[in-house]
């Protein structure tokens, strides 16, 4: 625990003392308080969601009607079992098959534990899921280990299951199809073998499965093929005759013109029901069913029908009945309670019309567990009558009786509400199964104090954007309205709360709540169910977006006033016909409620709705308080033909046209005709299309869309469109050369053309900034400018131009070098005229020679501005400037002084290094013979003593620690004193141009042989070492050093007694190199390029070589192709010099424009062709219209 963590207040309680806290098995903390001043008055309170963030923790005082616990402390006991959550994995019983969806689910004990996340892994089949209860299809068979990790209160808990997935290589494909009324469709269920498959509507592959199979269709037929003529979800189960895994498929058959009718039959109450199906020979719907069903549902119920409107099964949350009114196998005690307000809701599996979830709630305070559970019905079982294949699976504990669902996205949202707090749970239901719930804390607390706080309805609006919750708090009744995020499942903070008691009325309780179809109003049913007496109300409020608390309360109307005073009103439900129906119950006289009522909705917020007391007379059974709970938005009415297209546009602008049909069999044909002469300018087939009106096609036109299908639909929709002419394209060039000192003027209409005062202009730069709204614009800097010309009709035309230099100079912005360092500035532009200037930090300006490159003079430190101005060779007089600021860092300056020579063979020599400049330095002392003898750092100016030196020639390198610049002090002579010899003379002989043929003849003053010498080439740091045992015969103490290259040398000679003498400034020469000047880069837009070489050396000649064996001589030659050429300059008595020249040739393209198409057809295409293409080259095209293709 962090000692610095802040302490947050959960709640304050005045006039009470805290006595005891204890964590309960329901994961909440109970709290006993006592009135201040002592006494025996105790209170039991509770902290809900104690592991949540502080703003989500809820403190609930005075539990159970503030009953006195009569104890200051909770009992202390040892738990009979581990209170840590235990995770068990459940799976549908029976054989698990490859290529068939398998439902896994967690069993969490205790069910009050709230899973924050779930992570499933299925090995070795290599799959996983993050759903709470995943639906998994395996494409392999074999042993399976399912591992689950859930996080509860931030801690991980694991469970595992070992099982087997059996092989199933069959697959089946049944197509979804739309047929016309009266058509007969044959469905063939022959399976295919090999890979994949199993799901409804899955694609098949491979060949026939071979062998024999048993077939079971949803119609009860057992043949391979069946014929159908009605809408429905037709599924078939195919099982190999010899046993093995079955495969199933589903075909959704839609009859053209029919609506989806999965909610067309309602079973509710005691044997009662309503039929919304259109049936020939029967009364118009809605009408009562004629045969009672087998269910008695005091409150909640749910019914599901197939696409043809025939009942599949129904439930009251306790039991499940099939379409034949028999209890399904395993269909009892599925987990709910038929007396719960919203005891059950049926939600289909996504993408599988044979499987259904049944979510159930328990009665509050029934057995005090308040569990939200679910079961699964498989309609393929029991010969197509259905079987409850999984049941009584707990999702969580402490749930109210409220359940609502909305269809959206790729599945469904299931919303429940926790009991004892203000938390909604939204479960995503997708093709992958049931996901981890989204928790949203909003609105009032559904307190444990009274059962009635959990016993009322919750509904979605028709569009799913809002959720209404009715709630009873003691003698107070409320409706709370929330916003619902269909993308995330989150319920945001409450929009508003309506107090149903404001305005007076009897002491009845709210039971259900429902939105009007248009969402402008909310209805709440009130009844006396708690007292068992009759009498109730139906309250109406406006809740439109313009409503306020005052206008909502002012609109309160009891629309049942004076109607049906002897009944209790129950649930409200929207019928397939859009009418709101109300369950009614006569307390003590069930047979007296042989009807349901309806609301005559008036969406006008200034007027009240009406009520029809006996909207549907029930021929069998009687109504109770419940009506079936359905998924909101599960209706699918046939769409009306429609089209979407603009009613005005401009020429040369793309318009998009979209059609909407009535079915997937519709055919769409578009046409656009001129109203002036009825000529057709465009036609296309397809649901969506687009068109661009040509510049000469302004005026009035008709857009027509003909929608037809084989079922007899043939309708044409027409929409007029007015097409306006656009201004002419701006007459600005695609590019303008921006020369130094120029400010070109851009004219949108072209210079010299008359003005049009009706036009407006907008100039923008590349960042979208508006720089001018005038016809003309004066350019001051390099940019890409666009101009849009608009006319009063809103049509516009745009053009773009690049304003910039004719070429780019690529000098660096800045450069830094050390004093005496080298730097060459190259603008990388080939031209004829270069003007270089250099300005120092004293503002003195120097002009450099007219050449492409400029060598920086680094002999003097300081800041220098190098500016080059290059004349465009194509546009004489147009100069482009660029500049570089060069900083030359001074070197450390030092001298060697007070040299003390050592005795022969001794190391007692020294000198002082006098550093005269300011800075932080590191220096290194190196002898030609001794190597490195000293290294240190110092701050200058300073004098450093370099001691313990042998006789040698020394150099000192001084490095500036801040800049890294290095200076070298050379030829520091520390000689033996007194010496036993002297170097009398050194006579060099020159080397030739290419070979080390130089030599030295050295004469010393005494015979001190054998001697050792070290000869150092200061030009390239080459060192020559040697030992000479005796002088050259017949000489006065001479010896010779051979094989030297040209350079400046230092010679150190050490006698046999250890005395050292040095000689510096020895030069070995070679012939001078020929002076050679040529241009290293040549770019030409031509078939050949001129190459030129020059020399100041007398008698110089030039030899050229190049690609593909090119060889010529002379100062001026012609390069026939791109590549690298080498020129070698030679002259008598001089060394040859070679340089490379890179040539880039671009052939001037010859363009031919050809016409494609016939002008009589209304449009032609111009194609530009380069008739002399250069291999490897690409070309850009710029048309006068602005096109670049």
CORZIMO-V639958 format. One record per run of one state. SS is the DSSP state (H for helix, E for strand, L for the rest). FROM is the first residue (numbers start at 1). LEN is the number of residues. If there is no record, write none. Layout:
<<SS & FROM & LEN> <SS & FROM & LEN>>
//
This chain:
<<L & 1 & 15> <E & 16 & 8> <L & 24 & 5> <E & 29 & 7> <L & 36 & 6> <E & 42 & 7> <L & 49 & 5> <H & 54 & 3> <L & 57 & 1> <E & 58 & 3> <L & 61 & 2> <H & 63 & 4> <L & 67 & 19> <E & 86 & 6> <L & 92 & 4> <E & 96 & 2> <L & 98 & 4> <E & 102 & 8> <L & 110 & 5> <E & 115 & 9> <L & 124 & 3> <E & 127 & 3> <L & 130 & 3> <E & 133 & 4> <L & 137 & 5> <E & 142 & 11> <L & 153 & 2> <E & 155 & 12> <L & 167 & 3> <E & 170 & 2> <L & 172 & 5> <E & 177 & 3> <L & 180 & 5> <E & 185 & 4> <L & 189 & 3> <E & 192 & 2> <L & 194 & 14> <E & 208 & 1> <L & 209 & 4> <E & 213 & 5> <L & 218 & 7> <E & 225 & 4> <L & 229 & 3> <E & 232 & 9> <L & 241 & 6> <E & 247 & 9> <L & 256 & 9> <E & 265 & 6> <L & 271 & 1> <E & 272 & 4> <L & 276 & 11> <E & 287 & 2> <L & 289 & 7> <E & 296 & 2> <L & 298 & 3> <E & 301 & 5> <L & 306 & 5> <E & 311 & 5> <L & 316 & 4> <E & 320 & 3> <L & 323 & 4> <E & 327 & 1> <L & 328 & 1> <E & 329 & 1> <L & 330 & 14> <E & 344 & 6> <L & 350 & 2> <E & 352 & 9> <L & 361 & 11> <E & 372 & 7> <L & 379 & 3> <H & 382 & 3> <L & 385 & 2> <E & 387 & 10> <L & 397 & 2> <E & 399 & 10> <L & 409 & 2> <E & 411 & 8> <L & 419 & 4> <E & 423 & 8> <L & 431 & 2> <E & 433 & 2> <L & 435 & 3> <E & 438 & 4> <L & 442 & 9> <H & 451 & 4> <L & 455 & 3> <E & 458 & 3> <L & 461 & 5> <E & 466 & 8> <L & 474 & 2> <E & 476 & 9> <L & 485 & 6> <E & 491 & 9> <L & 500 & 9> <E & 509 & 7> <L & 516 & 5> <E & 521 & 7> <L & 528 & 9> <E & 537 & 6> <L & 543 & 6> <H & 549 & 6> <L & 555 & 2> <E & 557 & 2> <L & 559 & 9> <E & 568 & 7> <L & 575 & 5> <E & 580 & 6> <L & 586 & 4> <H & 590 & 3> <L & 593 & 2> <E & 595 & 6> <L & 601 & 9> <E & 610 & 8> <L & 618 & 4> <E & 622 & 1> <L & 623 & 5> <E & 628 & 1> <L & 629 & 3> <E & 632 & 1> <L & 633 & 9> <E & 642 & 3> <L & 645 & 3> <E & 648 & 3> <L & 651 & 3> <E & 654 & 7> <L & 661 & 6> <E & 667 & 8> <L & 675 & 5> <E & 680 & 6> <L & 686 & 2> <E & 688 & 5> <L & 693 & 6> <E & 699 & 10> <L & 709 & 5> <E & 714 & 11> <L & 725 & 10> <E & 735 & 3> <L & 738 & 7> <E & 745 & 3> <L & 748 & 12> <E & 760 & 5> <L & 765 & 5> <E & 770 & 3> <L & 773 & 3> <E & 776 & 3> <L & 779 & 4> <E & 783 & 8> <L & 791 & 5> <E & 796 & 9> <L & 805 & 9> <E & 814 & 5> <L & 819 & 5> <E & 824 & 3> <L & 827 & 7> <E & 834 & 6> <L & 840 & 5> <E & 845 & 4> <L & 849 & 4> <E & 853 & 3> <L & 856 & 6> <E & 862 & 10> <L & 872 & 7> <E & 879 & 11> <L & 890 & 4> <E & 894 & 7> <L & 901 & 8> <E & 909 & 19> <L & 928 & 3> <E & 931 & 19> <L & 950 & 2> <E & 952 & 9> <L & 961 & 5> <E & 966 & 9> <L & 975 & 8> <E & 983 & 7> <L & 990 & 8> <E & 998 & 7> <L & 1005 & 6> <E & 1011 & 7> <L & 1018 & 5> <E & 1023 & 6> <L & 1029 & 9> <E & 1038 & 7> <L & 1045 & 2> <E & 1047 & 8> <L & 1055 & 5> <E & 1060 & 9> <L & 1069 & 4> <E & 1073 & 1> <L & 1074 & 3> <E & 1077 & 2> <L & 1079 & 2> <E & 1081 & 4> <L & 1085 & 4> <E & 1089 & 6> <L & 1095 & 6> <E & 1101 & 6> <H & 1107 & 3> <E & 1110 & 4> <L & 1114 & 2> <E & 1116 & 4> <L & 1120 & 3> <E & 1123 & 8> <L & 1131 & 4> <E & 1135 & 1> <L & 1136 & 1> <E & 1137 & 9> <L & 1146 & 5> <E & 1151 & 6> <L & 1157 & 2> <H & 1159 & 3> <L & 1162 & 3> <E & 1165 & 6> <L & 1171 & 19>>
//
